[in-house]
């Protein structure tokens, strides 16, 4: 019975992650899952997300100084992160040239993340700059 329960919980968590589509943290996934299935614990959501990432069923996106984010879209694609608010968005994959010097590392994969300003933060910055000029 425990296997069926774990499978059902995993299905619920995966479906929720994919439906959210906003590269949520584990806490954000838990909040959404808990609203719909209050019997699923926080530790279960965190554990299942970690397992799914290890199995390749979702992507774990590490962030400097922040919580990992998760992506239910496992197709090859890049991400862009807002340097102001931390929002993440998907970008189409573009081929990346391999470096000539790998510092002795055996290259196995490449993840591309661009950094910039999301439309809302860009607009806020432009409005702030416009007000300063007045």
Secondary structure, 3 states (H helix, E strand, C coil): CHHHHHHHHHHHHHHHHHHHCCCCEHHHHHHHHHHHCCCCCHHHHHHHHHHHHHHCCCEEECCCCCCCEEECCCCCCEEEEECCCCCEEEECCCCCCCCCCCCCCCCCCCCCEEEECCHHHHHHHHHHHHHHHC
